[in-house]
C-alpha cells in the first residue's frame, strides 16, 4: 500500500472518498473500554475519571465520524452506493448501529458522573432508539442485499457477515439500562421483553451465519492476512448475548411478574455458562490464527479494531456471570479479559493514529495477501 506523502486533511474532499462504515468499529471499541471497566465486579475497579474520559473520547469520535460520513454521502454518493453493493463492506453498516448504542449505553455507565443522570438518560434514549432502529433495519437489509445483489459464494464467508445480525443483540444488552427510568408497569415490561425478543432475533440469525463462517474456515483454509483479526468478531454475539440475558434478569424483579422474573435469572446462568465456555474456546482458536498470520507478515489494518469490542462484550458477560453465580473465577476472568481489551485498544489506537497522520488508512483499498497453507 502506498503511503501518502502529506498529512491527512479532512478539508480535501478526495480524502474522504474511501471512508467506509467500517470506521464506526473504532467508536465501538473505544466506548466499550469505558463501559466494560464500570462492569468489573468486586475490588477490581478502574478509576471512574479515566473511564469517563475514555467514554467522552468515544462520544467525540462518534460526532466527528457522523459528520465525516455525512460529507462522504454528499460528495461521494457513487462510492457510498458502491459500499452498499459490496459484500465485504455492506455488513459494516451494522457498526453504525452498534456505535450509537455503545456510546449511548456508556452514557449511563461510564459517563453518568460526567453528564449527570438526567442528561445521560436523555442522551442514551436518543442513541438507543436511533441505534436500535438502524440495527433492526440492517439485520434485514444487509442479508437481503447479499441474497439478491451481492452474489456471494460460500468460500467468501467471513465473520464480518455477522455484524448486522449482532446489532440487535447490542440493543438487547443495553436496553435494560433504560428500564428503571421508564414509568412503572407496561412501559418497563414492554421494553424489557422487547430486549428479550431482540436477543432471540439476533441469536438465531447469528447461529445460522456462524455455521457458514466456521464451514468456510475449515474447508477453504485461513482468512486473508488482513482479515484474520475479524475472527475475534465471533466473540461479539457470544459475550453480548451472555451480557444481555444477565442484565435482563437483573432488571426483571418488579418489572416481569413472578415466576418469570426468577426464571430469567435461572436462564441467565444456564445459558451464560456454556456460551462463555465456547467463547473461551473461540478466543484460543482466533488467537492461534492471529499469531500465525502475524508470523506471515500481517500488518496493521482497521480490522485490528475487531480485537476490542468483541472482547469487551466477553468482559461484561463474565462480569454478569460473576454477579449471578457469586463465583470468584468469573470475576477473575472478567479482569483478565479487560486487561486484554485495554492492550488491544492501545494497539488499535496507535496504528490508527499513525495511519491517519500518514493518510494511508484513507487510501483506496488494495487486494489483501492470503495466508499460506
NUKOLDO-741906 format. One record per residue (C-alpha): residue number from 1; residue in one letter; chain; x, y, z. Coordinates in steps of 0.25 Angstrom, whole numbers. Layout:
REM NUKOLDO-741906
<NUM,A,A,<X,Y,Z>>;
...
REM end
This chain:
REM NUKOLDO-741906
<1,X,A,<0,0,0>>;
<2,X,A,<5,14,-4>>;
<3,X,A,<7,23,8>>;
<4,X,A,<2,38,5>>;
<5,X,A,<14,48,5>>;
<6,X,A,<6,59,13>>;
<7,X,A,<-2,58,26>>;
<8,X,A,<-17,56,25>>;
<9,X,A,<-26,68,23>>;
<10,X,A,<-41,66,24>>;
<11,X,A,<-43,79,17>>;
<12,X,A,<-39,72,4>>;
<13,X,A,<-52,64,-1>>;
<14,X,A,<-44,53,-8>>;
<15,X,A,<-38,49,5>>;
<16,X,A,<-52,44,9>>;
<17,X,A,<-55,37,-3>>;
<18,X,A,<-52,23,3>>;
<19,X,A,<-57,26,17>>;
<20,X,A,<-66,14,19>>;
<21,X,A,<-75,10,30>>;
<22,X,A,<-64,1,36>>;
<23,X,A,<-59,13,43>>;
<24,X,A,<-70,12,53>>;
<25,X,A,<-63,0,59>>;
<26,X,A,<-53,10,65>>;
<27,X,A,<-64,17,73>>;
<28,X,A,<-70,3,78>>;
<29,X,A,<-56,-1,82>>;
<30,X,A,<-54,12,90>>;
<31,X,A,<-67,12,97>>;
<32,X,A,<-66,-2,102>>;
<33,X,A,<-53,1,109>>;
<34,X,A,<-61,11,118>>;
<35,X,A,<-74,2,120>>;
<36,X,A,<-67,-11,122>>;
<37,X,A,<-58,-4,132>>;
<38,X,A,<-70,0,140>>;
<39,X,A,<-76,-14,140>>;
<40,X,A,<-64,-21,146>>;
<41,X,A,<-68,-27,159>>;
<42,X,A,<-62,-27,173>>;
<43,X,A,<-50,-19,177>>;
<44,X,A,<-45,-19,162>>;
<45,X,A,<-49,-4,159>>;
<46,X,A,<-43,5,149>>;
<47,X,A,<-43,20,154>>;
<48,X,A,<-56,26,149>>;
<49,X,A,<-50,38,144>>;
<50,X,A,<-41,30,134>>;
<51,X,A,<-53,22,129>>;
<52,X,A,<-62,35,128>>;
<53,X,A,<-50,41,119>>;
<54,X,A,<-50,29,110>>;
<55,X,A,<-65,29,108>>;
<56,X,A,<-64,44,105>>;
<57,X,A,<-54,41,95>>;
<58,X,A,<-63,31,88>>;
<59,X,A,<-74,42,88>>;
<60,X,A,<-65,52,81>>;
<61,X,A,<-61,41,71>>;
<62,X,A,<-75,38,68>>;
<63,X,A,<-79,52,66>>;
<64,X,A,<-67,54,57>>;
<65,X,A,<-69,41,49>>;
<66,X,A,<-84,44,47>>;
<67,X,A,<-80,58,41>>;
<68,X,A,<-70,52,32>>;
<69,X,A,<-79,41,27>>;
<70,X,A,<-90,51,24>>;
<71,X,A,<-80,59,16>>;
<72,X,A,<-76,46,9>>;
<73,X,A,<-90,43,5>>;
<74,X,A,<-92,57,0>>;
<75,X,A,<-79,58,-8>>;
<76,X,A,<-76,43,-12>>;
<77,X,A,<-90,37,-13>>;
<78,X,A,<-85,28,-24>>;
<79,X,A,<-75,22,-15>>;
<80,X,A,<-85,21,-3>>;
<81,X,A,<-95,13,-12>>;
<82,X,A,<-83,4,-16>>;
<83,X,A,<-81,1,-2>>;
<84,X,A,<-95,-4,0>>;
<85,X,A,<-94,-13,-12>>;
<86,X,A,<-80,-18,-7>>;
<87,X,A,<-82,-31,0>>;
<88,X,A,<-69,-28,8>>;
<89,X,A,<-73,-14,12>>;
<90,X,A,<-89,-14,14>>;
<91,X,A,<-89,-23,27>>;
<92,X,A,<-81,-11,33>>;
<93,X,A,<-94,-3,34>>;
<94,X,A,<-97,-11,46>>;
<95,X,A,<-85,-4,52>>;
<96,X,A,<-93,9,51>>;
<97,X,A,<-104,4,60>>;
<98,X,A,<-94,-2,70>>;
<99,X,A,<-86,10,71>>;
<100,X,A,<-99,19,74>>;
<101,X,A,<-103,8,84>>;
<102,X,A,<-89,7,91>>;
<103,X,A,<-88,21,93>>;
<104,X,A,<-102,23,98>>;
<105,X,A,<-100,11,108>>;
<106,X,A,<-87,17,112>>;
<107,X,A,<-94,30,116>>;
<108,X,A,<-102,23,127>>;
<109,X,A,<-90,15,132>>;
<110,X,A,<-76,22,130>>;
<111,X,A,<-82,35,126>>;
<112,X,A,<-92,37,137>>;
<113,X,A,<-83,44,146>>;
<114,X,A,<-79,54,136>>;
<115,X,A,<-92,57,130>>;
<116,X,A,<-102,55,142>>;
<117,X,A,<-113,45,142>>;
<118,X,A,<-123,53,134>>;
<119,X,A,<-114,57,123>>;
<120,X,A,<-109,43,122>>;
<121,X,A,<-123,37,121>>;
<122,X,A,<-127,47,110>>;
<123,X,A,<-115,44,102>>;
<124,X,A,<-116,29,103>>;
<125,X,A,<-131,30,100>>;
<126,X,A,<-128,37,87>>;
<127,X,A,<-116,28,83>>;
<128,X,A,<-122,15,87>>;
<129,X,A,<-135,18,79>>;
<130,X,A,<-127,22,67>>;
<131,X,A,<-117,11,68>>;
<132,X,A,<-128,0,70>>;
<133,X,A,<-136,5,58>>;
<134,X,A,<-123,5,49>>;
<135,X,A,<-119,-8,55>>;
<136,X,A,<-132,-15,52>>;
<137,X,A,<-132,-9,38>>;
<138,X,A,<-118,-14,35>>;
<139,X,A,<-122,-28,41>>;
<140,X,A,<-132,-29,29>>;
<141,X,A,<-126,-20,18>>;
<142,X,A,<-112,-26,18>>;
<143,X,A,<-116,-41,17>>;
<144,X,A,<-126,-37,7>>;
<145,X,A,<-115,-30,-2>>;
<146,X,A,<-106,-42,0>>;
<147,X,A,<-117,-51,-6>>;
<148,X,A,<-121,-42,-17>>;
<149,X,A,<-110,-33,-21>>;
<150,X,A,<-96,-38,-15>>;
<151,X,A,<-96,-52,-21>>;
<152,X,A,<-86,-57,-11>>;
<153,X,A,<-80,-71,-10>>;
<154,X,A,<-78,-80,2>>;
<155,X,A,<-63,-78,1>>;
<156,X,A,<-65,-63,3>>;
<157,X,A,<-71,-65,16>>;
<158,X,A,<-64,-57,27>>;
<159,X,A,<-68,-53,42>>;
<160,X,A,<-71,-39,36>>;
<161,X,A,<-84,-45,31>>;
<162,X,A,<-89,-46,46>>;
<163,X,A,<-88,-30,48>>;
<164,X,A,<-102,-26,44>>;
<165,X,A,<-108,-38,51>>;
<166,X,A,<-101,-35,65>>;
<167,X,A,<-106,-21,65>>;
<168,X,A,<-120,-25,71>>;
<169,X,A,<-113,-33,82>>;
<170,X,A,<-105,-20,86>>;
<171,X,A,<-119,-13,87>>;
<172,X,A,<-124,-25,96>>;
<173,X,A,<-112,-24,105>>;
<174,X,A,<-113,-8,107>>;
<175,X,A,<-128,-7,107>>;
<176,X,A,<-129,-12,121>>;
<177,X,A,<-121,0,126>>;
<178,X,A,<-133,9,122>>;
<179,X,A,<-143,1,128>>;
<180,X,A,<-143,7,142>>;
<181,X,A,<-144,21,136>>;
<182,X,A,<-158,18,130>>;
<183,X,A,<-171,19,137>>;
<184,X,A,<-175,6,145>>;
<185,X,A,<-184,-4,139>>;
<186,X,A,<-185,-7,124>>;
<187,X,A,<-175,3,119>>;
<188,X,A,<-164,-4,127>>;
<189,X,A,<-169,-18,124>>;
<190,X,A,<-170,-15,109>>;
<191,X,A,<-156,-10,108>>;
<192,X,A,<-150,-22,115>>;
<193,X,A,<-158,-32,107>>;
<194,X,A,<-155,-25,94>>;
<195,X,A,<-140,-27,98>>;
<196,X,A,<-142,-41,101>>;
<197,X,A,<-149,-42,87>>;
<198,X,A,<-137,-36,81>>;
<199,X,A,<-128,-45,88>>;
<200,X,A,<-135,-57,81>>;
<201,X,A,<-135,-50,68>>;
<202,X,A,<-120,-48,68>>;
<203,X,A,<-117,-61,74>>;
<204,X,A,<-124,-70,63>>;
<205,X,A,<-119,-61,52>>;
<206,X,A,<-105,-62,57>>;
<207,X,A,<-105,-77,59>>;
<208,X,A,<-109,-78,44>>;
<209,X,A,<-98,-69,39>>;
<210,X,A,<-87,-75,49>>;
<211,X,A,<-89,-89,43>>;
<212,X,A,<-85,-83,29>>;
<213,X,A,<-73,-76,35>>;
<214,X,A,<-68,-88,42>>;
<215,X,A,<-70,-97,30>>;
<216,X,A,<-62,-87,21>>;
<217,X,A,<-51,-87,31>>;
<218,X,A,<-50,-102,32>>;
<219,X,A,<-52,-105,17>>;
<220,X,A,<-45,-93,10>>;
<221,X,A,<-33,-90,19>>;
<222,X,A,<-29,-78,27>>;
<223,X,A,<-34,-64,24>>;
<224,X,A,<-26,-54,17>>;
<225,X,A,<-16,-48,26>>;
<226,X,A,<-23,-34,27>>;
<227,X,A,<-36,-41,31>>;
<228,X,A,<-30,-51,41>>;
<229,X,A,<-34,-41,53>>;
<230,X,A,<-48,-42,49>>;
<231,X,A,<-49,-56,55>>;
<232,X,A,<-50,-48,68>>;
<233,X,A,<-63,-43,63>>;
<234,X,A,<-70,-57,67>>;
<235,X,A,<-67,-53,81>>;
<236,X,A,<-77,-42,80>>;
<237,X,A,<-90,-49,79>>;
<238,X,A,<-85,-59,90>>;
<239,X,A,<-81,-49,100>>;
<240,X,A,<-92,-39,97>>;
<241,X,A,<-103,-50,98>>;
<242,X,A,<-98,-54,111>>;
<243,X,A,<-98,-40,116>>;
<244,X,A,<-112,-38,110>>;
<245,X,A,<-118,-49,118>>;
<246,X,A,<-111,-45,130>>;
<247,X,A,<-115,-31,130>>;
<248,X,A,<-130,-35,126>>;
<249,X,A,<-130,-44,138>>;
<250,X,A,<-124,-33,147>>;
<251,X,A,<-135,-23,143>>;
<252,X,A,<-147,-33,143>>;
<253,X,A,<-151,-33,158>>;
<254,X,A,<-163,-24,160>>;
<255,X,A,<-164,-22,145>>;
<256,X,A,<-167,-36,140>>;
<257,X,A,<-178,-44,148>>;
<258,X,A,<-174,-56,156>>;
<259,X,A,<-169,-67,153>>;
<260,X,A,<-164,-61,140>>;
<261,X,A,<-154,-52,148>>;
<262,X,A,<-148,-64,155>>;
<263,X,A,<-148,-72,142>>;
<264,X,A,<-140,-61,135>>;
<265,X,A,<-129,-62,146>>;
<266,X,A,<-128,-77,144>>;
<267,X,A,<-128,-76,129>>;
<268,X,A,<-116,-65,130>>;
<269,X,A,<-108,-75,137>>;
<270,X,A,<-111,-88,129>>;
<271,X,A,<-109,-80,116>>;
<272,X,A,<-97,-72,120>>;
<273,X,A,<-88,-82,126>>;
<274,X,A,<-87,-91,113>>;
<275,X,A,<-87,-80,104>>;
<276,X,A,<-75,-73,111>>;
<277,X,A,<-68,-87,111>>;
<278,X,A,<-70,-87,96>>;
<279,X,A,<-65,-72,95>>;
<280,X,A,<-52,-76,102>>;
<281,X,A,<-50,-88,92>>;
<282,X,A,<-52,-78,81>>;
<283,X,A,<-43,-68,87>>;
<284,X,A,<-32,-78,87>>;
<285,X,A,<-35,-82,73>>;
<286,X,A,<-35,-68,68>>;
<287,X,A,<-22,-64,75>>;
<288,X,A,<-15,-76,69>>;
<289,X,A,<-19,-71,55>>;
<290,X,A,<-15,-57,58>>;
<291,X,A,<-1,-62,63>>;
<292,X,A,<1,-70,51>>;
<293,X,A,<-4,-58,42>>;
<294,X,A,<6,-49,49>>;
<295,X,A,<17,-58,47>>;
<296,X,A,<14,-58,32>>;
<297,X,A,<15,-43,31>>;
<298,X,A,<1,-38,36>>;
<299,X,A,<2,-22,38>>;
<300,X,A,<-7,-12,44>>;
<301,X,A,<-21,-10,37>>;
<302,X,A,<-34,-5,42>>;
<303,X,A,<-38,-19,45>>;
<304,X,A,<-30,-19,57>>;
<305,X,A,<-42,-12,64>>;
<306,X,A,<-48,-26,64>>;
<307,X,A,<-39,-28,76>>;
<308,X,A,<-47,-18,84>>;
<309,X,A,<-62,-18,85>>;
<310,X,A,<-64,-33,84>>;
<311,X,A,<-54,-35,95>>;
<312,X,A,<-61,-24,103>>;
<313,X,A,<-74,-32,102>>;
<314,X,A,<-68,-44,108>>;
<315,X,A,<-63,-35,119>>;
<316,X,A,<-77,-31,122>>;
<317,X,A,<-82,-45,120>>;
<318,X,A,<-73,-51,130>>;
<319,X,A,<-76,-40,140>>;
<320,X,A,<-91,-43,139>>;
<321,X,A,<-88,-57,142>>;
<322,X,A,<-79,-53,154>>;
<323,X,A,<-91,-46,160>>;
<324,X,A,<-102,-57,157>>;
<325,X,A,<-93,-68,162>>;
<326,X,A,<-85,-62,172>>;
<327,X,A,<-73,-69,167>>;
<328,X,A,<-59,-62,168>>;
<329,X,A,<-54,-69,156>>;
<330,X,A,<-63,-61,147>>;
<331,X,A,<-59,-48,153>>;
<332,X,A,<-44,-52,151>>;
<333,X,A,<-48,-56,137>>;
<334,X,A,<-54,-42,134>>;
<335,X,A,<-42,-35,140>>;
<336,X,A,<-32,-43,131>>;
<337,X,A,<-41,-41,119>>;
<338,X,A,<-41,-26,122>>;
<339,X,A,<-26,-25,122>>;
<340,X,A,<-26,-32,109>>;
<341,X,A,<-36,-22,104>>;
<342,X,A,<-28,-10,108>>;
<343,X,A,<-16,-15,102>>;
<344,X,A,<-23,-18,89>>;
<345,X,A,<-29,-4,89>>;
<346,X,A,<-16,3,91>>;
<347,X,A,<-10,-5,79>>;
<348,X,A,<-22,-1,71>>;
<349,X,A,<-21,14,75>>;
<350,X,A,<-7,14,72>>;
<351,X,A,<-8,8,58>>;
<352,X,A,<-20,17,54>>;
<353,X,A,<-13,30,58>>;
<354,X,A,<-1,26,50>>;
<355,X,A,<-9,22,38>>;
<356,X,A,<-17,35,39>>;
<357,X,A,<-5,44,40>>;
<358,X,A,<1,37,28>>;
<359,X,A,<-12,37,20>>;
<360,X,A,<-10,22,18>>;
<361,X,A,<-23,18,24>>;
<362,X,A,<-32,26,15>>;
<363,X,A,<-25,22,2>>;
<364,X,A,<-33,12,-7>>;
<365,X,A,<-33,-2,-2>>;
<366,X,A,<-23,-12,-9>>;
<367,X,A,<-25,-27,-10>>;
<368,X,A,<-21,-34,3>>;
<369,X,A,<-10,-44,3>>;
<370,X,A,<-15,-58,6>>;
<371,X,A,<-9,-67,18>>;
<372,X,A,<-1,-78,13>>;
<373,X,A,<-5,-92,16>>;
REM end
